[in-house]
C-alpha cells in the first residue's frame, strides 16, 4: 500500500534504539539485469534476503514497542486498515513509523532498498513513505486485492515502488503477498472502501481476475518489490504467529501530476483516522483541509 502519513510529531524516538546500535556486516544487495527486466515486465519481484537476521531482530524490537504504544494515534497515523477504529483492530497499521523512530532509516535494509530503487527507477529515486503492518495470528483478515495508486490523491508528489519485508517467515497460510503478474501495464481498476463503508480506511479493487495470481512466500528479512499499479493482496493469517511486515516506498517525481483529479472513491473519506488528523492541525491547517475537502467532494479538485 502506498499510504503516506501525516505530519511528523515532535517525538524523535519511540523505541530508544539509537542508530549506532545497528552494527551490521557490510551486506549490500543489488539486482541483476535479469531481475530488473523481470520487475519491469511482471510488476513485482521476490528476493530471498535484503538484510541480516540480526537487523530483523532489532526491527522486531522496535515494532513491538511501536504497536504496544499505539504510536501515531493522535496524528491519525495509527489505524485499522480493515475496520473502524473503535474496538479491537482487525489489521492494525502505522503510517510513517520512521517519523517516530528515525533509526528505521539508518539501517542496512534502508540502504539496500534505496540502492535497488535507484537501479529500477534511476538516480533521482528517493524515500517517500514507510508503513508498519500487523496481521494477527489465527484470524488476521485477508488483505483485499488493490493497487497502491488507488490511494494516491492530487497531493501525491511521487510515483513509487514498494518494498515489503516480513519480520518472520511468511507463507500463503500466514499472509504472504500475492500478485497479479503484468497488471502494472494495465489501468487503475475501480476501487471502493472495504464493505463499501467510507468509514473504513482500506480499499478493494473491483472485478479482479485472480486466476493467474502468484504467491510469494519469504524467509524473515526477504522482500518483495512491486510497482504502484501492480494488483496485490494477501490471504488471512491462519498461522499461530502474528505476521509483521515493514514496507518502504521509494519514488520519483513525474513531470506532470500523478493524479490530475481525485478518484471517486477518495472524494468522501469519513474515517476516524482522518478526523484525528484534522484535529492535530493548527487552525489554518484545519481551514485549508476543510476547503480542499469541499472542492474535492464537488469534483473541482
C-alpha positions in Angstrom: 0.0 0.0 0.0 1.1 3.5 -0.8 -0.2 5.3 2.2 1.6 8.5 3.1 1.4 9.5 6.7 0.6 12.8 8.3 2.9 15.5 9.6 5.9 14.5 11.8 5.4 14.6 15.5 7.7 16.3 18.0 8.9 12.9 19.4 12.1 11.7 17.9 12.5 8.1 19.2 9.9 5.6 20.3 12.0 2.5 20.9 15.1 4.2 22.3 17.4 2.3 19.9 20.0 4.8 18.6 21.2 4.3 15.1 24.7 3.2 16.2 23.1 0.1 17.8 22.5 -1.3 14.3 26.1 -2.7 13.9 26.0 -4.9 10.8 28.3 -6.6 8.4 28.6 -4.7 5.2 25.8 -6.6 3.4 24.9 -4.9 0.1 22.2 -6.2 -2.2 21.9 -5.3 -5.8 19.8 -6.6 -8.7 21.0 -8.4 -11.8 19.9 -7.2 -15.2 17.6 -10.2 -15.4 15.9 -9.3 -12.1 15.4 -5.7 -13.3 13.9 -6.9 -16.5 11.6 -9.3 -14.7 10.4 -6.5 -12.4 9.6 -4.1 -15.2 7.8 -6.9 -17.2 5.9 -8.6 -14.4 5.4 -5.7 -12.0 6.9 -7.5 -8.9 10.0 -9.3 -7.8 10.8 -11.5 -4.8 14.2 -11.5 -3.1 15.2 -14.2 -0.5 17.3 -11.7 1.5 17.6 -8.0 1.7 19.0 -7.6 5.2 20.5 -9.6 8.0 18.9 -11.8 10.7 20.3 -9.6 13.5 18.8 -6.5 11.9 15.4 -8.3 11.6 15.5 -9.0 15.4 16.2 -5.3 16.1 13.4 -4.2 13.8 11.0 -6.6 15.7 12.0 -4.9 19.0 11.1 -1.5 17.5 7.8 -2.9 16.1 6.8 -4.4 19.5 7.2 -1.0 21.2 5.5 1.0 18.4 2.4 -1.2 18.4 2.2 -1.6 22.2 2.2 2.2 22.4 -0.3 2.6 19.5 2.3 5.1 18.2 0.8 7.8 15.9 -2.8 7.5 17.2 -3.2 11.2 17.8 -1.8 12.2 14.4 -4.0 9.7 12.5 -1.1 7.5 11.6 -2.1 4.5 13.7 -5.2 2.9 12.1 -7.1 -0.2 11.3 -6.9 -1.0 7.6 -10.0 -3.3 7.6 -12.4 -1.7 10.1 -13.4 1.4 12.1 -11.1 2.4 14.8 -13.3 1.5 17.7 -12.6 -1.8 19.5 -10.0 -4.4 18.6 -8.1 -3.7 15.4 -8.6 -6.2 12.6 -5.4 -5.2 10.7 -3.5 -2.6 12.8 -1.0 -0.4 10.9 1.2 2.6 11.5 1.9 5.1 8.7 5.3 6.7 8.6 6.8 4.9 11.6 10.2 6.4 10.9 8.7 9.8 11.9 8.6 8.3 15.4 11.7 6.1 15.2 14.3 7.7 13.0 16.6 4.6 13.4 14.4 2.9 10.9 16.0 5.0 8.2 19.5 4.3 9.5 19.7 0.6 8.7 21.3 -1.6 6.1 17.8 -2.5 5.0 17.0 1.1 4.1 20.3 1.5 2.3 19.7 -1.7 0.2 16.2 -0.7 -0.7 17.3 2.8 -1.7 20.1 1.4 -3.9 17.7 -1.1 -5.6 15.1 1.6 -6.1 17.7 3.7 -8.0 18.6 0.7 -10.1 14.9 0.3 -11.1 13.8 4.0 -11.3 17.0 6.0 -11.9 19.4 8.0 -9.7 16.7 10.5 -8.7 14.7 7.9 -6.7 14.2 8.9 -3.1 12.4 7.8 0.1 8.7 8.6 0.0 7.0 6.7 2.8 7.2 3.7 5.2 4.5 1.6 6.7 4.3 -0.9 9.6 1.8 -3.7 9.3 0.5 -6.4 11.6 -1.8 -9.3 10.7 -2.9 -11.0 14.0 -2.4 -14.8 14.4 -5.3 -17.2 13.8 -7.7 -14.8 12.2 -5.9 -11.8 10.8 -8.3 -10.8 8.0 -7.4 -11.1 4.3 -5.9 -8.0 2.6 -8.1 -7.5 -0.5 -6.7 -7.0 -4.0 -5.8 -3.4 -4.6 -3.4 -1.1 -6.4 -1.3 1.3 -4.5 -2.0 4.1 -6.9 -5.7 3.9 -5.9 -4.7 5.6 -2.7 -3.0 8.4 -4.5 -4.5 11.9 -4.3 -3.9 15.1 -6.2 -1.4 16.0 -3.5 0.7 12.9 -4.2 4.1 14.1 -5.4 5.8 10.8 -6.4 5.2 7.6 -8.2 6.6 4.9 -6.0 7.6 1.3 -5.9 7.1 -0.6 -2.6 9.5 -2.9 -0.7 7.6 -5.3 1.6 9.8 -7.0 4.2 8.5 -9.7 6.6 10.0 -9.8 10.1 9.3 -13.6 10.3 8.9 -16.3 7.7 5.7 -15.9 5.7 3.7 -18.4 3.8 0.4 -18.3 2.0 -1.2 -19.5 5.2 0.2 -16.7 7.3 -0.5 -13.9 4.7 2.4 -13.6 2.3 1.8 -11.2 -0.6 0.2 -12.3 -3.8 0.4 -10.5 -7.1 -1.3 -10.5 -10.5 1.6 -10.6 -13.0 1.8 -7.8 -15.6 -1.1 -5.9 -14.0 1.4 -3.0 -13.8 0.8 -2.5 -17.5 -3.0 -2.2 -17.1 -5.4 0.5 -16.0 -6.2 1.6 -12.4 -9.3 -0.5 -11.7 -12.3 0.9 -9.9 -11.9 0.6 -6.1 -14.2 1.0 -3.1 -13.8 1.2 0.6 -14.0 -2.3 2.2 -17.6 -3.4 2.5 -18.4 -0.2 0.7 -18.1 1.6 4.0 -16.4 5.1 3.8 -15.6 4.9 7.5 -13.1 2.1 6.7 -9.7 3.1 5.5 -8.8 0.1 3.3 -9.7 -0.1 -0.4 -10.5 -3.1 -2.5 -10.3 -3.4 -6.3 -13.4 -4.5 -8.2 -13.7 -7.2 -10.9 -10.2 -8.7 -10.3 -9.4 -11.8 -12.3 -7.1 -13.7 -10.0 -6.7 -16.9 -12.0 -3.0 -16.1 -12.7 -2.2 -14.9 -9.1 1.2 -15.7 -7.8 2.0 -16.2 -4.1 5.5 -15.1 -2.8 6.4 -16.9 0.5 9.6 -15.5 2.0 12.0 -16.0 4.9 12.4 -13.3 7.5 14.4 -10.5 6.0 13.5 -11.3 2.4 11.5 -8.9 0.4 9.0 -8.4 -2.4 9.1 -5.3 -4.6 6.0 -4.1 -6.5 5.0 -1.3 -8.9 2.3 1.1 -7.8 -0.1 -0.2 -10.5 0.5 -3.9 -9.6 -2.5 -5.7 -8.2 -1.6 -7.3 -4.9 -3.2 -8.7 -1.7 -2.8 -11.3 0.9 -4.9 -14.1 2.5 -5.9 -14.4 6.1 -3.3 -15.3 8.7 -4.4 -18.7 10.0 -0.9 -19.5 11.4 0.0 -19.3 15.1 2.2 -16.2 14.9 1.5 -12.6 14.2 2.6 -11.5 10.8 4.7 -8.4 11.0 5.8 -6.7 7.8 7.6 -3.4 7.1 7.0 -1.6 3.8 9.1 1.2 2.4 8.2 3.3 -0.7 10.8 5.0 -2.9 9.8 7.0 -5.9 10.5 9.7 -8.5 8.6 12.9 -9.2 6.9 12.7 -12.6 6.9 15.8 -14.9 3.1 16.1 -14.6 0.9 15.5 -11.5 0.5 11.7 -11.0 -3.3 12.2 -10.2 -4.9 15.0 -12.2 -8.3 14.7 -10.5 -9.3 12.8 -7.3 -10.5 9.2 -7.8 -14.2 8.9 -7.0 -13.6 6.5 -4.1 -11.3 9.1 -2.4 -13.8 12.0 -2.6 -15.7 11.2 0.5 -13.4 9.9 3.3 -15.0 9.9 6.7 -12.7 7.7 8.7 -11.8 8.2 12.3 -8.2 8.4 11.2 -9.0 11.5 9.1 -10.8 13.2 12.0 -7.8 12.6 14.3 -5.5 14.0 11.7 -7.6 17.2 11.2 -7.7 17.6 15.0 -3.9 17.5 15.1 -3.6 20.5 12.7 -3.4 24.1 13.7 -6.3 26.5 12.9 -5.0 27.5 9.5 -4.3 23.9 8.6 -7.9 22.8 9.5 -9.3 25.6 7.4 -7.2 24.6 4.4 -8.2 20.9 4.9 -11.9 21.7 5.0 -11.7 23.9 2.0 -9.9 21.3 0.0 -12.3 18.6 1.1 -15.3 20.7 -0.2 -13.6 21.2 -3.5 -12.8 17.5 -3.8 -16.4 16.5 -2.8 -17.9 18.7 -5.5 -15.4 17.5 -8.2 -13.4 20.7 -8.5 -10.1 19.1 -7.4 
